Amino acid sequence: MRLLVLFIFAGEFCVRKGDSWRLGDRKVWLPDLEFMTKGNWISDKVPTKNSRIKFPLEIQHSVGLPLTGDFAFSGIELPHDGSLLLPLNGGLQLTEPKGKGNKNNNPEIFEWKWKGPFSWVDPENWSGSNKAVPHLEKIPCGRDMVILPSYNRSLSIKLPTVDVNVKEVKIGKGAPLESWDWQEVMRGREFTNSHWSVKYSGSPYCDKCLCRHNTNINDLMNEICEIERPRCLSQEIACSYPIGVEGHCCSYCGGQLSLSVNHATFPLSKLNEITNEALKSYDDISHHVRVTLNENVEVLVTENGVYTGIKSAEAVDTLQRVFAERGISVLSYAVTGAPLKGSALATALGPLFGIPLVIIILILIAIPSFGYSYREVYSIFRASIREGSLPHDDPDKEGNFGFARFENIPEGEVQLASAVIPEDDMDSDDDDYEDGKRFENPLYRSKRKGPVEKIIDIDGPVSLAELAGKVTSHEDANIDSD
């Protein structure tokens, strides 16, 4: 059993928790770097004693080991870039796994979930925003107080490459740091980047002050969107007519209203109260009241869940009516239309009806390759429906039928009688030969030999007794011939 203390060059890391609602002008850093947080592990549970720990090769962040107690593990796979932070009174032990050589007693492996640096300008690393807030406004600005984790927790932050402003910084529950104290803190190992770019704005607290950064906004947006655009591309656009929102890296689905309000005389807090009251019955709608870079006041709305378009349109209509009642003119508005994806019912029933349709189409395509025509298949199908079943193979069963086709061609063996007229019948009064209605059927062989005997002479007189005798003798002759 050996005691091993590990230190590797520091990097950065975070675990994301759910966003919290904005409380005043405070922005809280969300990343959690603690070893004992179960959400940091792929298995979603904390490693147990004598288990094996596996870190990604490039985590580029610090992992804070527990503050108390000694922990024993069978092995640790270390990253190339990162750090394990040991408490002053803690320890880490590596032990031989029990039952070595027995495959049934292999130690359980726990894999660390996160890797990569986590930046100050990543909107997902800060609380205090909802879904309607553009990316630029999710990071702290010149009127925001920043709250970082306490000193007994691990912290790693990549500072922005351009200057940004904040109102002040607090660590844990302590008092706000003075400007020079904050400059010293940024020079610690928890913050990477040689440029100490987060500065105090010096702005007083006021309701009418705008959230602004004393820097080139385009440079700051490029740095934010470098993080956000891959996330945008990984998701499909939800609406038919997305709009471009200033300060937002992705296409925006929801609604936008531009108001004829002067923010210098009409406090945004008052406008936010009106908006809250108007949309209090819309549980699935988030909204954001803001002033654009051109000093225009606008309200953004979006749907928290699956985009439907209907809820956003209803929210925009409600806001227009409420603003009109308050004497606030709406200069323009926009909604982003219907969803690109179908309804949940259509999505669920699509495979149920779509798969059989595809199978039928494939069968129809394959029919000619088996030597059948579509007309023959249709005839059999129609006959089977009319008869109630498909034809039987047994000739003794009812419902069997066959086809005989005759073509009136010179080289054929079957011709219409009008084409070949027997010499004995040239003087016949029967006109059927001439109009082509009579033909010789090869499936029927006539039993007549010689001329046909007349049963009665219609040109001469006839008596009833003679007629009855002729008919009786003719019937007897037919019976004998059969």
C-alpha positions in Angstrom: 0.0 0.0 0.0 1.5 3.4 -1.1 0.5 7.0 -0.5 0.6 9.1 -3.6 -0.1 12.8 -4.0 -0.8 13.9 -7.6 -0.4 17.3 -9.1 -0.7 18.0 -12.8 -0.6 21.3 -14.7 -3.8 23.1 -14.2 -6.6 23.5 -16.7 -10.3 24.2 -16.6 -13.6 22.3 -16.1 -17.3 22.7 -15.3 -20.5 20.8 -14.5 -23.6 22.5 -15.7 -26.6 22.8 -13.4 -30.0 24.1 -14.4 -30.4 27.8 -14.9 -31.8 29.9 -12.1 -33.9 33.0 -12.5 -32.2 36.3 -12.4 -32.2 37.8 -8.9 -31.6 41.5 -9.1 -28.3 42.2 -10.9 -26.4 39.0 -9.7 -24.8 36.4 -11.9 -23.7 33.2 -10.2 -20.9 30.9 -11.7 -22.5 27.5 -12.1 -19.6 25.0 -12.8 -19.0 22.4 -10.1 -15.6 20.7 -10.1 -16.0 18.5 -7.1 -14.9 14.8 -7.1 -17.9 13.8 -4.9 -20.5 15.3 -7.2 -22.2 12.2 -8.8 -23.2 14.2 -11.9 -19.5 14.5 -12.8 -19.3 10.8 -13.6 -20.6 8.9 -16.6 -22.2 6.3 -14.4 -23.9 9.2 -12.5 -22.6 7.9 -9.1 -19.7 8.6 -6.9 -16.7 6.2 -7.1 -16.6 3.6 -4.4 -13.6 2.2 -2.4 -11.1 0.1 -4.4 -12.6 1.2 -7.7 -10.5 2.4 -10.7 -10.7 6.0 -11.7 -10.3 7.1 -15.4 -9.9 10.7 -16.6 -10.0 11.8 -20.2 -6.6 12.6 -21.7 -7.4 16.3 -22.1 -9.6 17.5 -19.3 -7.9 20.9 -19.0 -9.4 21.7 -15.7 -9.0 21.1 -11.9 -10.8 18.4 -10.0 -11.3 19.0 -6.3 -10.8 15.9 -4.1 -12.9 15.6 -0.9 -11.9 17.9 1.9 -11.8 15.1 4.6 -10.9 11.5 4.7 -8.4 9.2 3.0 -9.6 7.5 -0.2 -8.2 4.3 -1.5 -8.5 3.2 -5.2 -7.1 0.4 -7.1 -5.8 2.7 -9.9 -6.1 6.1 -11.5 -5.6 6.9 -15.2 -4.3 10.4 -15.2 -5.0 13.1 -17.9 -2.2 14.8 -19.9 -3.4 18.2 -18.9 -5.3 19.0 -15.7 -5.0 18.8 -12.0 -6.2 16.9 -8.9 -6.5 19.3 -5.9 -5.8 17.6 -2.6 -7.0 19.1 0.7 -4.4 20.0 3.3 -5.4 17.2 5.7 -6.5 14.7 3.1 -4.8 11.8 1.3 -5.1 9.5 -1.7 -4.1 5.8 -1.5 -3.6 3.3 -4.2 -4.2 -0.3 -3.2 -3.9 -3.7 -4.8 -7.4 -4.9 -5.8 -8.8 -7.8 -3.8 -8.8 -11.2 -5.6 -6.0 -10.3 -8.0 -6.0 -12.7 -10.9 -9.6 -13.6 -10.5 -11.6 -12.2 -13.5 -14.8 -12.1 -11.5 -13.3 -9.6 -9.0 -12.2 -6.9 -11.4 -12.5 -3.4 -9.9 -15.4 -1.2 -11.1 -14.3 1.6 -13.4 -15.6 5.2 -13.0 -15.0 7.6 -15.9 -15.0 11.4 -15.5 -17.6 13.0 -17.7 -16.1 16.4 -18.6 -13.2 17.7 -20.6 -12.1 21.0 -22.2 -11.7 24.5 -20.9 -14.8 26.4 -19.7 -14.8 30.1 -20.5 -16.1 33.2 -18.8 -17.9 34.1 -22.0 -19.8 30.8 -22.2 -23.5 31.7 -21.6 -24.2 28.3 -20.1 -21.8 28.9 -17.2 -23.9 31.7 -15.7 -27.2 31.8 -13.9 -29.7 34.6 -13.9 -31.2 34.2 -17.4 -34.0 32.5 -19.2 -34.4 31.1 -22.7 -35.5 34.4 -24.2 -32.3 36.2 -23.3 -29.8 36.6 -26.1 -26.3 35.1 -25.6 -24.6 38.5 -25.2 -26.8 39.4 -22.3 -26.3 36.1 -20.4 -22.8 36.9 -19.4 -22.1 39.5 -16.7 -22.1 43.1 -17.7 -21.2 46.4 -16.2 -24.1 46.5 -13.8 -24.0 42.9 -12.6 -22.5 41.5 -9.4 -20.6 38.3 -10.0 -20.7 35.5 -7.4 -18.0 32.8 -7.5 -17.7 29.6 -5.5 -16.3 29.8 -2.0 -12.5 29.2 -1.3 -13.0 25.6 -0.1 -14.3 24.6 -3.6 -12.3 24.0 -6.8 -12.4 26.7 -9.4 -11.1 27.0 -13.0 -12.1 29.8 -15.3 -10.7 30.8 -18.7 -10.8 34.6 -18.9 -12.0 36.4 -22.1 -9.4 37.7 -24.6 -11.2 41.1 -24.8 -12.0 43.4 -21.9 -15.4 43.0 -20.1 -16.9 44.9 -17.3 -18.7 43.8 -14.1 -20.1 45.8 -11.2 -18.2 43.8 -8.6 -17.2 40.3 -7.6 -18.0 38.2 -4.5 -16.4 34.9 -3.5 -18.9 32.7 -1.7 -20.8 34.5 1.0 -18.0 37.0 1.7 -18.1 40.7 1.1 -17.5 42.1 -2.4 -13.9 42.4 -3.3 -12.2 45.7 -3.9 -11.0 46.3 -7.4 -7.3 45.7 -6.5 -8.2 42.6 -4.5 -10.0 41.2 -7.6 -6.9 41.9 -9.7 -4.8 39.8 -7.4 -7.4 37.0 -7.4 -7.3 36.8 -11.2 -3.6 36.3 -11.1 -4.1 33.0 -9.2 -3.9 29.5 -10.7 -7.7 29.3 -10.9 -7.8 31.7 -13.8 -6.1 31.1 -17.1 -5.1 33.6 -19.7 -2.3 36.1 -19.4 -4.7 39.0 -20.0 -6.6 40.0 -16.8 -9.6 41.1 -18.8 -12.5 41.3 -16.2 -12.6 44.8 -14.8 -14.8 46.8 -12.5 -17.0 49.2 -14.4 -17.4 51.7 -11.5 -21.0 52.4 -12.5 -23.5 53.2 -9.7 -26.5 51.1 -9.1 -29.5 52.5 -11.0 -32.6 51.3 -12.7 -32.1 53.2 -15.9 -28.4 52.1 -16.4 -27.9 49.8 -19.5 -26.0 46.6 -19.4 -23.0 47.6 -21.5 -19.4 46.4 -22.0 -16.5 48.8 -22.4 -15.1 46.9 -25.3 -15.6 46.2 -29.0 -18.9 44.4 -29.1 -18.1 42.6 -32.4 -14.9 41.1 -30.9 -16.8 40.0 -27.8 -19.6 38.5 -30.0 -17.1 36.6 -32.0 -15.7 35.0 -28.9 -19.2 34.1 -27.6 -20.4 32.8 -30.9 -17.2 30.7 -31.3 -18.6 28.7 -28.3 -22.3 28.9 -29.2 -22.4 28.3 -33.0 -21.4 24.6 -32.8 -24.4 24.1 -30.4 -26.6 25.9 -32.9 -25.5 23.8 -35.8 -26.1 20.6 -33.7 -29.8 21.5 -33.4 -32.4 21.8 -36.1 -34.1 25.1 -36.6 -37.6 24.7 -35.0 -39.6 27.4 -36.8 -40.4 28.3 -40.4 -39.3 31.9 -40.4 -36.6 32.4 -37.8 -35.5 36.0 -37.0 -32.1 37.4 -36.3 -31.9 39.0 -32.8 -29.1 41.4 -31.9 -26.6 39.7 -29.6 -27.8 36.2 -30.3 -25.6 33.7 -32.2 -28.4 31.4 -33.4 -31.6 31.8 -35.3 -34.4 32.9 -32.9 -37.8 31.2 -32.8 -40.6 33.0 -31.0 -41.8 36.6 -31.1 -40.3 40.2 -31.1 -42.1 43.5 -30.4 -40.5 46.9 -30.9 -42.0 49.6 -28.6 -42.2 53.4 -28.9 -40.8 53.9 -25.4 -37.9 56.1 -24.2 -36.0 54.0 -21.7 -34.6 57.2 -20.1 -38.1 58.3 -19.0 -39.9 55.0 -18.8 -38.0 52.5 -16.5 -37.5 49.1 -17.9 -38.5 47.6 -14.5 -42.0 49.1 -15.0 -42.2 47.7 -18.5 -41.1 44.4 -17.2 -43.9 44.4 -14.6 -46.5 45.1 -17.4 -45.1 42.2 -19.4 -45.1 39.9 -16.4 -48.8 40.7 -15.7 -49.8 40.2 -19.4 -48.1 36.8 -19.7 -48.8 35.4 -16.2 -51.1 32.8 -17.6 -48.5 31.6 -20.2 -46.5 29.0 -18.2 -44.6 27.8 -21.3 -43.5 31.3 -22.4 -40.2 33.1 -21.4 -39.8 36.8 -22.1 -37.1 39.4 -21.9 -37.3 43.2 -22.0 -34.2 45.0 -23.2 -32.7 48.0 -24.9 -30.8 47.3 -28.1 -27.5 48.9 -29.1 -29.4 51.5 -31.1 -31.4 52.5 -28.0 -34.6 50.8 -29.1 -36.8 49.1 -26.5 -38.1 45.7 -27.4 -39.7 42.6 -25.9 -38.6 39.1 -26.9 -40.7 36.0 -26.2 -40.0 32.3 -26.8 -41.4 28.9 -25.9 -39.7 26.9 -23.2 -40.7 23.5 -24.4 -41.2 22.1 -27.9 -41.9 25.0 -30.3 -45.5 25.1 -31.6 -45.7 28.7 -32.9 -49.2 29.0 -31.6 -48.2 29.9 -28.1 -45.7 32.5 -29.3 -48.3 34.1 -31.6 -50.8 34.2 -28.8 -48.3 35.8 -26.5 -47.5 38.5 -29.1 -51.2 39.3 -29.6 -51.8 39.5 -25.9 -48.8 41.9 -25.5 -50.0 44.1 -28.3 -53.5 44.4 -26.7 -52.1 45.1 -23.2 -49.6 47.7 -24.4 -52.3 49.5 -26.4 -54.4 49.6 -23.2 -51.5 51.3 -21.4 -50.9 53.8 -24.2 -47.7 52.1 -25.4 -47.4 52.0 -29.2 -46.0 48.9 -30.9 -43.9 50.1 -33.7 -43.4 46.6 -35.2 -43.7 43.0 -34.3 -42.7 39.6 -35.8 -43.5 36.0 -35.2 -41.6 33.1 -36.6 -44.4 31.0 -38.0 -45.3 27.3 -37.7 -42.9 24.6 -36.6 -40.9 22.8 -39.2 -41.5 19.5 -37.6 -45.0 17.8 -37.6 -47.2 17.4 -34.6 -46.5 14.8 -32.0 -49.5 12.7 -33.3 -48.1 12.8 -36.8 -44.7 11.8 -35.6 -46.1 8.8 -33.7 -48.4 7.6 -36.5 -46.0 8.2 -39.3 -44.0 5.0 -39.0 -47.3 3.0 -38.5 -48.6 4.0 -41.9 -45.4 4.9 -43.7 -43.7 1.5 -43.4 -46.6 -0.5 -45.0 -46.8 2.1 -47.8 -43.1 1.7 -48.6 -43.5 -2.1 -48.7 -46.4 -1.9 -51.2 -44.4 0.4 -53.4 -41.5 -2.0 -53.4 -43.8 -4.9 -54.3 -45.3 -2.9 -57.2 -41.8 -2.1 -58.5 -40.8 -5.8 -58.4 -43.9 -7.2 -60.2 -42.5 -6.9 -63.8 -39.3 -8.7 -62.8 -41.5 -11.8 -62.1 -43.0 -11.8 -65.6 -46.4 -10.3 -64.6 -48.0 -7.2 -66.0 -49.9 -4.7 -63.9 -53.1 -5.4 -65.8 -52.9 -9.1 -65.0 -52.3 -8.4 -61.3 -55.2 -6.0 -61.3 -57.5 -8.5 -63.1 -56.7 -11.2 -60.5 -57.1 -8.8 -57.7 -60.4 -7.6 -58.9 -61.7 -11.1 -59.6 -60.6 -12.2 -56.1 -62.5 -9.4 -54.5 -65.6 -10.2 -56.6 -65.5 -13.9 -55.9 -64.5 -13.5 -52.3 -61.2 -15.5 -52.6 -58.4 -16.1 -55.1 -58.8 -18.8 -57.7 -58.3 -22.4 -56.5 -55.8 -24.8 -58.0 -58.3 -27.7 -57.8 -60.4 -27.8 -61.1 -63.3 -29.5 -59.3 -63.9 -26.5 -57.1 -66.1 -23.7 -58.1 -64.8 -20.3 -59.1 -62.1 -21.7 -61.6 -61.9 -20.0 -65.0 -59.5 -19.7 -67.9 -58.8 -17.5 -70.9 -58.6 -18.3 -74.6 -57.4 -15.6 -77.0 -57.8 -15.6 -80.7 -56.0 -13.3 -83.1 -57.1 -12.8 -86.7 -53.7 -12.9 -88.3 -52.8 -14.7 -91.6 -50.1 -16.9 -90.0 -52.3 -18.0 -87.2 -54.2 -21.3 -87.0 -57.4 -19.7 -85.9 -59.1 -17.3 -88.3 -62.5 -15.6 -88.5 -64.8 -17.6 -90.7 -65.2 -14.6 -93.0 -61.6 -14.9 -94.0 -61.9 -18.6 -95.1 -65.4 -19.5 -96.4 -66.0 -23.2 -97.1 -67.0 -23.9 -100.7 -70.1 -25.9 -99.5 -71.3 -22.8 -97.8 -70.7 -20.2 -100.6 -74.4 -20.3 -101.5 -75.6 -20.2 -97.9 -78.1 -17.5 -97.1 -76.5 -17.0 -93.7 -74.9 -13.6 -93.7 -72.8 -14.2 -90.6 -69.8 -15.2 -92.7 -69.9 -11.9 -94.5 -70.0 -9.7 -91.5 -67.2 -11.6 -89.7 -69.4 -12.6 -86.7 -68.8 -16.4 -87.0 -65.5 -18.1 -86.5 -64.2 -21.6 -86.0 -63.5 -22.4 -82.4 -60.6 -24.9 -82.0 -61.9 -25.9 -78.5 -65.2 -27.2 -80.0 -65.5 -30.0 -82.5 -68.9 -30.2 -84.3 -70.6 -33.6 -84.4 -72.6 -32.8 -87.5 -71.8 -34.8 -90.6 -73.3 -33.8 -93.8 -76.0 -31.2 -94.3 -78.3 -30.4 -91.5 -81.6 -32.2 -91.5 -84.6 -29.9 -91.4 -87.0 -30.7 -88.7 -90.0 -29.1 -90.5 -90.6 -27.6 -93.9 -91.9 -24.1 -93.2 -92.8 -23.6 -96.9 -95.5 -26.3 -96.9 -98.5 -27.1 -94.9 -98.0 -28.9 -91.6 -100.3 -30.6 -89.1 -100.0 -30.6 -85.3 -99.6 -34.4 -85.2 -96.8 -34.3 -87.8 -95.1 -31.5 -85.9 -95.2 -33.4 -82.5 -93.7 -36.5 -84.1 -90.9 -34.6 -85.8 -89.9 -32.9 -82.5 -90.0 -36.2 -80.5 -87.8 -38.0 -83.0 -85.3 -35.2 -83.1 -85.0 -35.2 -79.3 -84.5 -39.0 -79.3 -81.7 -38.6 -81.9 -79.9 -36.0 -79.8 -80.1 -38.2 -76.7 -78.6 -41.2 -78.6 -75.8 -39.1 -80.1 -74.8 -37.9 -76.6 
